[in-house]
Amino acid sequence: MNRTLILVSALGAGLMTAGMAQTPAASAPPATEPAAAPAPVTPQAIPAKIALVAFEQAVFATNEGQKAVQDIQTKYKPKKDQIDTLSHEVDSLKKQLQSAPATLSDADRAAKMKEIDAKEKRLTHDAEDAQTAYNTDLQEAYGKVAAKVSTTLKKYVSDNGYTLLLDVSSQQSNVMWANQSTDVTQAVVTAYNTSSGVAAPVPSAPSAPAAARPHPTTTTPKPAPPKQ
């Protein structure tokens, strides 16, 4: 049976070959010349006009950025007050233990030390949790405002003919010196405030020292500088 199938296949192939040989070959389309490659673009030297911007500071200096920070501080004020109260309790217990009479029994002294230790651990835990949550909210708010400020910044430097923009927000900036007239930070803040329509926030009342409340870290991430 296999030999039969092979024979049938061979015959079929032969018939197809014969048919193709009898069929006039289709005329090949006329050859076309290959498209010419585009001429390479030669970079041209143009007069440089460099702008500096402290982008991170600009974002938080806008009315919208200031309002976002105030809203976050208001949100975390109850937690801050709770942490402050617990901190005062720990300080008070330490003072009581230090001023305790020599007649205080070892058992009472150990009990007070245990209470202080428990409250200190709770204070550290609560403060770290609050700090993490605060920074997360702050960075999220920063990202939202930064995306919009970036658009205004890109338009500003383009409209004013700048050819290069350098972000000097970071302390590791490579810019060692520059003429301050090239700093467009405040001009961009003003332009963004005008376009956003957000009014300047009302200054908040003085609060406790920064060390006693959750505060943003100094490593706030920022988006890449806008492309020219």
Buried (B, 14 or more C-beta within 10 A) or exposed (E): EEEEEEEEEEEEEEEEEEEEEEEEEEEEEEEEEEEEEEEEEEEEEEEEEBBBBBBBBBBBBBBBBBBBBBEBBEEBBEBBEEBEEBBEBBEEBBEEBEEEEEEEEEEEEEEBEEBBEEBBEBBEEBBEEBBEBBBEBBBEBBBBBBEBBBEBBBBBBEEEEBEEBBBBBEEEEEEEEBEEEBBBBEBBBBBBBEEBEBEEBEEEEEEEEEEEBBBBEEEBEBBEBBEE
